[in-house]
Amino acid sequence: MRRRRWSVRPGRRLDPQLSASGIVCVAAAIAAGGVEMLGVRIPVVDSPVRQLLLAGLGLALVAASVFVTTRDIAAEEMTMATDRVPLPPSTPRPKLTPRFTGRVGLLTEAHESLTEQRRLALAGLGGVGKTQLALAYVENYRSEYPVVWWLRAENRLTLDDDFLGLAGAHGLPVDPASPQPQQIDVIRHWLEERDNWLLVFDNAEAEDLVDDYLPQRRSGHVLVTTRNQHWRNAAVIIVPPWKRSESIAFLAPPASQRNDADALAAFLGDLPLALDQASSYMQETSTSIRDYLDLLRSRTADVLALGSLSNYPRTVASTWLTAVATIRKELPIAQELLNLCAFLSPEGIPHTMLRSWSPEHPRRLRPLHDDRIVYNQAVSILSRYSLLQASPDGLTVHRLVQTLARQSLTAADRRRCAGIAAIYAEHALPLDVTAADNWPVSDTVVPHALAAARHAAEHNVALRQVVSLYARVGEYLRIQGQYAQALGVLGAATDILRRPHDFTTPDLPEILTRTGMALRASGRLPEAFAALEEAIQLGQANLGQDHPRLAVTLNAAGTVLRGLGSLGKARDYHLRALTILERALGGDHPACATTLNNLGNVERQAGDADGAVRAHERAVDIRRAHFGVSHPDVATSLNNLSNAYADAGNFAAARRCAEQAVEIDTETLGTRHPALAADLINHGVILHELGRSEEASQVLEQSLGIYEKAFGAAHPDVAVILNDLAAVRQALGEPEQANDLLARAASILDTGTDTDPNLAAVLHNLSRACAAAGDSAGAQDALRRSQVIRAEPAVTDPPAGAGVIDASWLLRLDKDVATAEFDLE
């Protein structure tokens, strides 16, 4: 069957009145007049000339009827059959909206499903367009069904009336005086003997109810629209909201309002009914898209109750409220679960999070934890009404359902539910978000933690949980290299803590320390030091001069000072931190090893290789004594000791330590762990310095693969690997690849601040690579930017030995640079 896309543009089609008149004239000419047909009478014509003129007039009218311009009869933007046939008689059904758009793929899928399985349920949220899709299916495939019958299936009463109407429309031998079940049986038997019929059960919720009207033999096609996503004896298509492009096309905004239309579609979650309602309201009130969106944001539930719809009897708000009222009667705790989900992120809410329990959780939700059957029943009923979608891993709730759920609550209940969501999120988010083993869980929970924290902060409830969530999420985002997002989250926590509050932890010094670490990681060293200095001052005032938690901030500040080149001051900060920890916890505590690693890195940068070796050797001894010889923390110290040995020129010892670190992390963490990647970077650099560049290239490639998989291709530590890999490739005689790798590394690190020392190293190396390639302008530009970062005197020419990446400009990953162990007591 050929199909084409029908549009609303004017087209050409036969004009029936003109063509009829023309045919009468031609017939009269042939019969010499005396003709009366199609409502036109022609008298007798007794002249051949008049006969010819009459025939000519008739032919002209027929030709004119073909070329008259008319409006195309199919205004819907959808695929329609060209062999359009009248729809067979049926009960009254809703009208297909003139602006029905998209859904071509779903129509095809529906046709294929019905062809294969004969029964199909179009399931989805109220207002997602299930009825319109069914109407479009009927319109599109009408030629395949001599019998099409539309049934209002909300309840048995309307269903009986509509189903019995089949008998009268098709002359079935049904005795109106006989019992109604007998009449229904006659119709079912009649359907059973035929195949080419289509029954549409609109708004059916119970499969058993539909089954009562179907013949036992699977004949004909049955199409159901329903919110219930679970049908045993029918194929199910979950009808999604529109694509964004379809939403915007429906709104048909002028070019100047396209961005507003996109924002409106996003707010409404691309829900067709809501968009239709919005369009209707804007037309009725001459409201612009932007003004409507502003009104919608401030009074969502009220606005979604407005706007008349000719093709749908209820508004979005009334559709949703009806479903919720039913659920509240059937299983009240299901509504509590929906309210909880309304204050989380809409997608991928983990079952484990919703079924969790702690003493802080409200008792009214405890059945969700204690009884798996109760939880499953709650999910099932919410899914049956398409208020959420369930998967083996979690739940997804439409954004508009969330908004309506929140706004339907009283102010007191909104505060209560926002606080509950924050409690659930804090319980679900791992305490140690820096541990790679916790990243899969953290990655799943973080969106919900942010949503819950935002809602709770807006309602000024559960602020301790809010700050705790912001602190951990900020730390997680920093580890993942998402520095701007981390700083935004930590800034929100800081704003709360600068106001009066009634909890002691997390406190402002902790958040400022985490902020300083994120600023340091993003290369904003002066700002980082300012935040850390404030944290130190507040910590001393609140905790005293010798509290172990103060040592965490001193350590972080020392690493920033090292980056700023203030090595003497950095050494002082680390030594003070070490002294505090030794007095409070003892000199063999693992926290002392962390500080010794940081101190050793300062000595390395200051050129005191022996002092660096001593610090790192002591760190290794402490961790071996505390954790044993095969522990990831021991590998961390061995990695740093390897760097110190390399700086001291003891490459044999350096390689030995690097290989031990790789062996430990491979054994304890696996071959895809980021800690192993850090070991491999330093191992690769040492191999390169030993002249074993082929091996170094393989090791660095392995490290690069681990980091890109763990963090993505734009993580700053990826730039470190690219820088070192470029040096190896250049040594292997591949200058073009080296240049490309350095350019990519620079693009990753270039945030526009020109403060990152790693960026300075990469640009320094890029200047050499550009010079080797004959690109003097590129070499000078890279060198100039490197000197700006390092505050060096300007030099107009590339440094001596241009084209050779100096080993002193290779980058290593120093572990324990800035850990935040705020649980020290």
C-alpha positions in Angstrom: 0.0 0.0 0.0 1.6 3.3 -1.1 1.7 6.0 1.5 2.7 9.7 1.4 2.9 12.4 4.0 -0.1 14.6 4.0 0.3 18.2 4.9 -1.8 21.3 5.5 -0.7 23.1 2.3 -3.3 23.8 -0.4 -3.4 21.1 -3.0 -5.5 20.1 -6.1 -8.3 17.6 -6.2 -11.4 17.0 -8.3 -14.2 19.5 -7.7 -17.4 17.4 -7.7 -19.9 20.1 -8.7 -17.9 21.2 -11.7 -17.2 17.7 -12.9 -20.9 16.7 -12.5 -22.1 19.6 -14.6 -19.5 18.8 -17.3 -20.5 15.2 -17.5 -24.2 16.2 -17.9 -23.3 18.6 -20.8 -21.3 16.0 -22.6 -24.1 13.4 -22.2 -26.6 16.0 -23.5 -24.5 16.7 -26.5 -24.3 13.0 -27.4 -28.1 12.5 -26.9 -29.1 15.7 -28.6 -30.5 17.2 -25.4 -33.5 16.2 -23.4 -31.3 14.9 -20.5 -31.9 15.2 -16.8 -29.3 13.7 -14.5 -27.3 14.6 -11.3 -29.8 17.4 -10.6 -29.2 19.2 -14.0 -31.7 19.3 -16.9 -30.7 20.0 -20.5 -33.5 20.7 -23.1 -33.6 19.2 -26.5 -30.8 20.4 -28.8 -31.7 20.3 -32.6 -28.5 21.9 -34.1 -25.2 20.0 -34.6 -23.3 23.3 -33.9 -25.1 23.6 -30.6 -24.3 19.9 -29.9 -20.6 20.6 -30.4 -20.7 23.8 -28.3 -22.5 21.8 -25.5 -19.9 19.0 -25.7 -17.1 21.6 -25.6 -18.6 23.3 -22.6 -18.9 20.0 -20.8 -15.3 19.0 -21.5 -14.2 22.5 -20.3 -16.1 22.1 -17.0 -14.6 18.6 -16.4 -11.1 20.0 -17.1 -11.7 23.0 -14.8 -12.8 20.7 -12.0 -9.4 19.0 -12.1 -7.4 22.1 -11.8 -9.4 24.0 -9.2 -7.2 24.7 -6.2 -8.7 23.6 -2.9 -7.4 23.0 0.6 -6.0 19.5 1.2 -8.5 17.4 3.0 -5.8 15.8 5.2 -4.4 18.3 7.6 -2.7 15.9 9.9 1.1 15.7 9.7 1.2 12.0 9.5 1.6 9.1 7.1 -1.8 8.4 5.6 -3.0 5.7 3.1 -3.6 7.2 -0.4 -6.4 4.7 -1.0 -8.6 6.6 1.5 -11.8 4.8 2.1 -14.7 5.9 4.3 -14.5 4.7 7.9 -16.9 2.0 8.6 -19.7 2.8 11.1 -18.7 2.9 14.7 -19.6 4.4 18.1 -18.7 8.0 18.6 -15.0 8.4 19.2 -12.7 11.3 20.0 -11.4 13.5 17.2 -7.9 13.2 15.9 -6.3 16.5 16.6 -5.6 18.5 13.4 -2.0 18.9 14.5 -1.2 15.3 15.2 2.5 15.1 14.7 5.3 12.5 14.6 4.6 8.9 15.9 5.3 7.4 12.4 7.6 4.8 13.9 5.1 3.9 16.6 2.3 3.5 14.0 4.5 1.1 12.1 5.4 -0.8 15.2 1.8 -1.0 16.2 0.8 -2.4 12.8 3.5 -5.0 12.9 2.6 -6.0 16.5 -1.1 -6.4 15.6 -0.2 -8.3 12.5 1.9 -10.8 14.5 0.0 -11.0 17.8 -3.4 -9.6 17.0 -3.7 -7.9 20.5 -1.8 -4.8 21.4 -1.8 -2.4 24.4 -0.7 1.1 24.0 0.4 1.9 27.5 1.7 5.1 29.1 1.1 8.1 31.4 -2.2 9.9 31.1 -1.8 12.6 28.5 1.1 11.0 26.7 -1.1 10.6 23.6 -2.3 7.0 23.6 -5.8 7.8 22.4 -4.5 10.1 19.6 -2.1 7.3 18.5 -5.0 4.8 18.4 -7.1 7.3 16.3 -4.1 7.8 14.0 -3.8 4.1 13.6 -7.5 3.7 12.7 -7.1 6.6 10.2 -3.9 5.2 8.7 -5.0 1.6 8.3 -8.7 2.0 7.8 -8.6 0.2 4.4 -7.6 -3.1 6.1 -10.6 -3.3 8.3 -14.2 -3.4 7.1 -15.3 -3.5 10.7 -13.8 -0.9 13.1 -15.5 -0.4 16.5 -14.5 2.1 19.1 -15.3 1.1 22.7 -15.2 3.4 25.8 -13.6 1.0 28.3 -13.4 3.0 31.4 -16.1 0.9 33.0 -18.4 -2.0 32.2 -21.5 0.2 31.8 -20.1 2.2 28.9 -18.4 -0.8 27.5 -21.6 -2.8 27.4 -23.5 0.0 25.6 -20.7 0.5 23.0 -20.2 -3.2 22.4 -23.9 -3.9 21.9 -24.0 -1.2 19.3 -22.1 -3.5 17.0 -25.3 -5.6 16.6 -27.4 -2.7 15.3 -24.7 -1.3 13.0 -24.1 -4.7 11.3 -27.6 -6.2 11.4 -26.8 -9.0 13.8 -29.7 -11.3 14.9 -29.7 -10.0 18.5 -32.9 -10.0 20.5 -33.1 -6.8 22.5 -35.3 -8.5 25.0 -32.8 -11.3 25.7 -30.4 -11.1 28.7 -27.4 -8.9 28.0 -24.8 -11.7 28.3 -26.7 -13.6 25.5 -26.6 -10.5 23.3 -22.8 -10.2 23.9 -22.3 -13.9 23.1 -24.0 -13.4 19.7 -21.6 -10.6 18.9 -18.6 -12.5 20.1 -19.6 -15.5 17.9 -20.0 -13.2 14.9 -16.5 -11.7 15.5 -15.1 -15.2 15.9 -16.2 -16.1 12.3 -14.4 -13.1 10.8 -10.8 -11.9 10.7 -10.7 -8.5 9.3 -12.1 -6.4 12.2 -10.6 -4.0 14.6 -11.8 -3.3 18.1 -10.4 -0.3 20.0 -10.8 -0.4 23.8 -10.0 3.1 24.9 -8.9 3.8 28.5 -9.1 0.2 29.6 -7.4 -0.6 32.9 -8.3 -4.2 33.6 -7.3 -7.0 31.2 -10.0 -9.3 32.5 -12.7 -6.8 31.7 -11.5 -6.6 28.0 -11.3 -10.4 27.8 -15.0 -10.7 28.6 -15.8 -9.1 25.2 -13.4 -11.0 23.0 -14.0 -14.3 21.1 -12.2 -17.3 22.2 -10.4 -17.7 18.9 -7.8 -15.1 18.3 -9.5 -13.5 15.3 -9.4 -9.9 14.2 -7.3 -7.2 15.9 -7.7 -5.7 19.3 -6.1 -2.4 20.2 -6.2 -1.1 23.8 -5.2 2.2 25.2 -4.3 2.0 28.9 -2.2 3.3 31.7 -1.6 -0.3 32.8 1.8 -1.4 31.5 1.2 -5.1 32.4 -0.9 -7.2 30.0 -0.6 -11.0 30.0 -2.2 -11.7 26.6 -1.2 -8.7 24.5 1.9 -7.1 23.2 2.7 -3.9 25.0 4.1 -0.7 23.5 5.1 2.0 26.1 4.1 5.2 24.5 6.8 7.8 25.3 6.5 11.6 25.3 7.2 13.4 22.1 10.8 14.0 21.0 11.9 17.5 21.6 11.8 18.4 17.9 8.1 17.1 17.8 7.2 19.3 20.8 8.7 22.4 19.2 7.0 21.6 15.9 3.7 21.3 17.6 4.1 24.7 19.4 5.2 26.2 16.1 6.9 29.2 17.7 8.2 32.1 15.7 12.0 32.1 15.4 12.4 34.6 18.2 10.6 32.3 20.7 12.2 29.0 19.7 14.4 28.9 22.8 11.3 29.7 25.0 9.5 26.8 23.3 12.4 24.5 24.0 12.3 25.5 27.7 8.5 25.0 27.9 8.8 21.6 26.3 11.5 20.6 28.7 9.5 21.8 31.7 6.5 19.8 30.6 8.6 16.8 29.8 7.4 16.8 26.2 4.0 15.5 27.3 1.6 15.9 24.4 -1.5 16.7 26.5 0.3 19.3 28.5 1.7 20.9 25.4 -1.7 20.9 23.8 -3.2 22.4 26.9 -0.5 25.0 27.0 -1.0 25.9 23.3 -4.8 26.2 23.9 -4.3 28.5 26.9 -1.8 30.7 25.1 -4.1 31.1 22.1 -7.2 31.8 24.3 -5.4 34.4 26.4 -2.9 35.8 23.9 -0.1 34.8 26.2 3.5 34.5 25.0 5.4 31.3 25.5 7.8 33.0 28.0 5.0 34.5 30.1 3.2 31.2 30.1 6.4 29.4 31.2 6.9 31.9 34.0 3.4 31.4 35.2 3.8 27.6 34.9 7.0 27.6 37.0 5.4 29.6 39.8 2.0 27.9 39.9 2.3 24.5 38.0 -0.7 22.7 39.4 -3.0 25.7 38.9 -1.9 26.4 35.4 -2.2 22.7 34.4 -5.8 22.8 35.4 -6.5 25.6 32.8 -6.9 25.5 29.0 -9.8 23.9 27.2 -9.2 20.9 25.0 -11.7 19.9 22.3 -10.1 16.5 21.8 -9.5 15.4 25.4 -12.1 15.7 28.1 -9.7 16.3 31.0 -6.7 18.4 31.8 -3.3 17.1 32.8 -4.0 18.0 36.5 -7.3 16.3 36.6 -6.0 13.2 34.9 -3.2 12.9 37.4 -5.3 13.7 40.4 -7.9 11.0 39.5 -5.1 8.4 39.3 -3.6 9.4 42.6 -7.0 9.4 44.4 -7.6 5.8 43.2 -4.1 4.8 44.4 -4.7 6.4 47.8 -7.7 4.2 48.3 -6.1 1.0 47.1 -2.7 1.3 48.8 -1.9 4.4 50.7 1.8 3.6 51.1 2.1 3.7 47.2 1.3 7.4 47.4 4.0 7.8 50.0 6.4 6.1 47.7 5.4 8.4 44.8 5.8 11.5 47.1 9.3 10.3 48.0 10.2 9.9 44.4 8.9 13.3 43.6 11.8 14.9 45.5 14.5 12.8 43.8 15.9 12.9 40.2 13.3 11.6 37.8 15.4 8.8 36.2 17.0 5.7 37.6 15.9 5.9 41.2 17.5 2.7 42.7 15.3 0.1 44.4 18.1 -0.3 47.0 17.8 3.3 47.9 14.0 3.2 48.3 14.1 0.0 50.3 16.8 1.1 52.6 16.3 1.8 56.3 18.1 3.7 59.1 16.9 5.0 62.5 16.5 8.4 60.8 14.0 7.1 58.3 10.3 7.8 59.1 8.3 4.9 60.5 5.5 5.4 58.1 7.8 4.2 55.3 9.2 1.3 57.1 6.9 -1.3 55.4 8.8 -0.6 52.2 11.9 -1.9 53.9 10.5 -4.6 56.0 8.2 -6.3 53.5 9.4 -6.8 50.0 5.8 -7.8 48.9 4.5 -4.4 50.1 7.2 -2.6 48.2 6.4 -4.6 45.0 2.7 -3.9 45.4 3.4 -0.2 45.7 5.6 -0.2 42.6 3.0 -2.4 40.7 0.1 -0.1 41.3 2.0 3.1 40.5 3.2 1.3 37.3 -0.3 0.2 36.5 -1.4 3.8 36.3 1.8 4.8 34.5 2.8 7.2 37.2 6.2 5.6 37.0 8.1 3.0 35.0 9.9 0.1 36.8 13.0 -1.7 35.7 15.1 -4.4 37.5 17.4 -1.7 38.8 15.1 1.2 39.7 12.2 3.5 39.0 11.7 6.4 36.5 9.0 9.1 37.1 8.0 11.7 34.6 9.1 15.2 35.5 5.6 16.6 35.3 4.3 13.9 37.5 6.9 14.8 40.1 6.0 18.5 39.8 2.3 17.8 40.2 3.0 15.4 43.1 5.0 18.1 45.0 2.5 20.9 44.3 -0.5 18.8 45.3 0.9 18.5 48.8 0.3 21.0 51.6 3.2 23.2 52.6 3.8 21.1 55.7 3.8 17.9 53.7 6.1 19.3 51.1 8.6 20.2 53.9 8.2 16.7 55.4 8.7 14.9 52.1 11.7 17.1 51.1 13.3 16.2 54.4 12.6 12.5 54.0 14.1 12.5 50.6 17.3 14.1 51.9 17.5 11.5 54.6 17.1 8.7 52.1 19.8 10.2 49.8 22.3 10.7 52.6 21.9 7.1 53.7 22.3 5.8 50.1 25.4 7.8 49.2 28.6 6.1 50.2 30.6 7.8 53.0 33.8 7.3 51.1 33.1 8.6 47.7 36.8 8.7 46.8 37.1 4.9 46.9 36.8 3.6 43.3 34.9 0.6 44.6 32.1 2.9 45.6 32.0 4.8 42.3 29.3 2.7 40.7 26.9 3.3 43.6 28.0 6.9 43.9 27.4 7.5 40.2 23.8 6.2 40.5 23.0 8.1 43.7 24.6 11.5 43.0 21.7 12.8 40.8 19.2 11.9 43.5 21.4 13.3 46.2 21.6 16.7 44.4 17.8 16.8 43.7 17.0 15.9 47.3 19.4 18.4 48.7 18.1 21.1 46.5 14.5 20.6 47.5 15.4 20.3 51.2 17.4 23.5 51.0 14.5 25.3 49.3 12.2 24.3 52.2 14.9 24.9 54.8 14.7 21.4 56.3 17.2 18.6 57.0 20.0 21.1 56.5 22.6 18.8 58.2 21.8 16.2 55.6 21.9 18.8 52.8 25.4 20.0 53.8 26.6 16.4 54.2 25.3 15.5 50.7 26.9 18.6 49.2 30.2 17.8 50.9 30.3 14.2 49.6 28.9 15.0 46.2 31.4 17.9 45.8 34.3 15.5 46.7 33.0 12.9 44.2 32.7 15.5 41.4 36.3 16.7 42.2 37.7 13.2 42.0 35.8 12.7 38.7 37.4 15.9 37.3 34.2 17.9 37.2 35.6 20.9 39.0 33.1 23.5 38.1 30.2 21.4 39.2 32.1 20.5 42.4 32.6 24.1 43.2 29.0 24.9 42.6 27.8 22.2 45.0 30.4 23.2 47.7 29.5 26.8 47.3 25.9 25.9 48.1 27.0 24.2 51.2 29.1 27.2 52.2 26.1 29.5 51.8 24.1 27.4 54.2 27.0 27.2 56.8 27.5 30.9 56.8 23.9 31.3 58.1 22.9 30.3 61.6 22.4 26.5 61.9 21.9 24.0 64.6 24.4 21.2 63.7 28.1 20.9 64.2 29.3 18.6 61.4 29.9 19.0 58.6 31.3 22.4 59.5 32.5 25.4 57.5 36.2 24.6 57.8 35.6 21.2 56.3 33.6 22.6 53.3 36.2 25.3 52.8 39.0 22.7 52.8 37.1 20.7 50.1 36.5 23.9 48.2 40.2 24.7 48.3 41.1 21.2 47.0 38.7 21.6 44.1 40.1 25.0 43.3 43.6 23.6 43.4 42.6 20.8 41.1 41.2 23.3 38.6 44.4 25.3 38.6 43.0 28.3 40.6 45.8 28.2 43.2 45.5 31.7 44.7 41.8 31.2 45.3 42.5 27.8 46.7 44.9 29.1 49.2 42.5 31.8 50.3 39.8 29.3 51.0 42.2 27.0 52.9 43.6 29.9 54.9 40.1 30.8 56.0 39.5 27.2 56.9 42.7 27.1 59.0 41.7 30.2 60.9 38.2 29.0 61.6 39.5 25.5 62.5 42.0 27.0 65.0 39.2 29.1 66.5 36.7 26.2 66.8 39.0 23.2 67.5 42.2 24.7 68.9 45.7 24.7 67.5 46.4 21.0 67.7 43.3 19.2 66.5 44.0 16.4 64.0 41.3 17.7 61.6 43.3 20.9 61.3 46.2 18.8 59.9 44.0 17.9 56.9 43.6 21.5 56.0 47.3 22.3 56.6 48.2 19.4 54.3 45.9 20.7 51.5 47.3 24.2 51.9 50.8 22.9 51.7 50.1 21.2 48.4 48.7 24.5 47.0 51.8 26.4 48.2 53.9 23.9 46.5 52.0 24.6 43.3 52.5 28.3 43.8 56.3 27.7 44.2 56.4 28.7 47.9 58.3 25.6 48.8 59.6 26.8 52.2 56.2 27.8 53.4 54.7 24.6 52.0 57.3 22.6 54.0 56.3 24.5 57.1 52.6 23.6 56.7 53.3 19.9 56.1 55.7 19.8 59.1 53.1 21.4 61.3 50.5 19.0 60.2 52.9 16.1 60.9 53.6 17.4 64.3 49.9 17.7 65.1 49.3 14.1 63.9 52.3 12.6 65.8 51.2 14.2 69.1 47.5 13.3 68.7 47.7 9.9 67.0 51.3 8.7 67.3 54.1 8.7 64.8 53.1 5.4 63.3 49.5 6.4 62.4 48.6 6.1 58.7 47.6 9.7 58.6 51.3 10.6 59.3 52.2 8.6 56.1 49.9 10.8 54.1 51.6 13.9 55.4 55.0 12.4 54.8 54.1 11.7 51.2 53.1 15.3 50.8 56.3 16.5 52.5 58.4 14.2 50.3 56.9 15.8 47.2 57.8 19.2 48.4 61.4 18.1 49.0 61.5 16.6 45.5 60.4 19.9 43.9 62.9 21.7 46.1 65.7 19.5 44.7 66.4 17.7 48.0 66.2 14.2 46.6 67.7 12.6 49.7 65.1 14.4 51.9 62.3 13.2 49.6 63.6 9.6 49.8 63.7 9.7 53.6 60.2 11.0 53.8 58.7 8.5 51.4 60.7 5.6 52.9 59.2 6.4 56.3 55.7 6.6 54.8 56.2 3.1 53.2 57.4 1.7 56.6 54.4 3.1 58.4 51.9 1.7 56.0 53.5 -1.7 55.7 53.4 -1.9 59.5 49.8 -0.9 59.7 48.3 -2.6 56.6 50.7 -5.3 55.6 53.0 -5.4 52.6 50.2 -5.9 49.9 47.8 -3.0 50.5 46.8 -0.2 48.0 48.0 2.5 50.5 51.4 0.8 50.5 51.4 0.9 46.7 50.7 4.6 46.9 53.8 5.3 49.0 55.9 3.0 46.8 54.8 5.0 43.8 55.9 8.2 45.4 59.2 6.6 46.6 59.8 5.5 43.1 59.6 9.1 41.9 62.0 10.2 44.7 64.5 7.6 43.7 64.3 8.6 40.0 65.0 12.2 41.0 68.0 11.0 43.0 69.2 9.2 39.9 68.7 5.7 41.4 66.7 4.4 38.4 67.1 0.8 39.4 65.5 1.4 42.8 62.9 3.6 41.1 61.9 0.9 38.7 61.8 -1.7 41.5 59.4 0.4 43.6 57.3 1.2 40.6 56.9 -2.4 39.6 56.0 -3.3 43.2 53.3 -0.7 43.2 51.9 -2.0 39.9 52.0 -5.6 41.3 50.2 -4.7 44.5 47.4 -2.6 42.9 46.9 -5.2 40.1 46.5 -7.9 42.8 44.3 -6.0 45.2 42.4 -3.6 42.9 42.3 -5.3 39.5 43.5 -4.3 36.1 41.1 -1.4 35.4 41.5 0.5 38.7 42.6 4.2 38.4 45.1 3.7 41.2 46.9 1.2 39.0 46.8 3.7 36.1 48.7 6.2 38.3 51.3 3.5 39.1 51.6 2.8 35.4 52.2 6.5 34.5 55.2 6.7 36.8 56.4 3.3 35.7 56.2 4.4 32.1 58.2 7.6 32.7 60.9 5.6 34.5 61.1 3.1 31.6 61.4 6.0 29.2 64.2 7.6 31.3 66.0 4.2 31.2 65.8 4.3 27.4 63.1 1.6 27.1 60.7 3.8 25.1 58.8 0.9 23.4 57.9 -0.6 26.8 57.2 2.8 28.1 54.7 3.5 25.3 52.8 0.3 26.0 52.6 1.0 29.7 51.4 4.5 29.1 48.8 3.4 26.6 47.5 0.9 29.2 47.3 3.7 31.7 45.5 6.0 29.2 42.9 3.3 28.5 42.2 2.9 32.2 41.8 6.6 32.9 39.6 7.3 29.9 37.3 4.5 30.8 37.1 5.5 34.5 37.0 9.3 34.1 36.3 10.1 30.4 38.6 11.5 27.8 38.7 15.0 29.2 39.9 14.4 32.7 42.9 16.5 33.7 44.9 13.3 34.6 44.4 12.1 31.1 46.4 15.2 30.0 49.3 14.1 32.2 49.4 10.7 30.4 49.2 12.4 27.0 52.1 14.7 27.9 54.3 11.8 28.9 53.2 9.6 26.0 54.1 12.5 23.7 57.7 12.5 25.0 57.9 8.7 24.4 56.5 9.0 20.9 58.9 11.8 20.0 61.8 9.6 21.3 60.5 6.8 19.0 60.7 9.2 16.0 57.0 10.1 15.8 57.0 13.9 16.1 53.6 14.4 14.4 51.9 12.1 16.9 53.8 13.8 19.8 52.5 17.2 18.6 48.9 15.9 18.4 49.1 14.4 21.8 50.4 17.6 23.4 47.8 19.7 21.6 45.1 17.5 23.0 46.6 17.6 26.5 46.7 21.4 26.4 43.1 21.6 25.3 42.1 19.5 28.2 44.0 21.6 30.8 43.2 25.0 29.2 40.4 26.4 31.3 41.1 30.0 30.4 42.7 30.8 33.8 46.4 30.2 32.9 47.3 29.1 36.4 47.8 25.3 36.2 51.4 24.3 36.5 50.7 21.1 34.6 49.4 23.2 31.7 52.7 25.2 31.9 54.6 21.9 31.5 52.5 20.8 28.6 52.8 24.1 26.8 56.6 24.1 27.4 56.8 20.7 25.7 54.4 21.8 23.0 56.7 24.7 22.2 59.5 22.3 21.6 57.4 19.9 19.5 56.2 22.9 17.4 59.7 24.1 16.9 60.8 20.6 15.8 58.0 20.6 13.2 59.0 24.0 11.9 56.1 25.8 13.4 57.9 28.8 14.9 54.8 30.8 15.5 53.1 28.0 17.4 56.3 27.4 19.3 56.6 31.0 20.4 52.9 31.2 21.4 53.1 28.0 23.5 56.3 29.1 25.1 54.9 32.6 26.0 51.8 31.1 27.6 54.0 28.6 29.6 56.1 31.5 30.9 53.0 33.5 31.9 51.9 30.6 34.1 55.3 30.1 35.6 55.9 33.8 36.0 59.1 33.5 34.1 60.8 36.3 32.2 59.6 36.5 28.6 61.8 34.7 26.0 61.1 35.1 22.3 62.8 32.0 21.1 62.2 28.3 22.1 64.7 27.1 24.7 67.9 25.4 23.7 67.5 21.8 22.6 64.1 22.6 21.0 62.5 19.5 19.6 63.6 17.4 22.6 61.1 17.0 25.5 63.3 17.4 28.5 62.8 14.7 31.2 62.5 17.4 33.8 59.2 18.4 32.1 57.7 15.0 32.3 54.7 14.8 34.6 54.2 12.2 37.3 51.1 11.7 39.5 52.0 12.2 43.1 49.5 10.4 45.3 48.2 11.6 48.6 48.6 15.1 47.3 45.4 16.2 49.0 43.3 13.7 50.9 40.5 14.8 53.2 40.2 12.4 56.1 37.9 14.5 58.2 37.0 11.5 60.5 40.3 11.9 62.3 39.8 12.3 66.0 
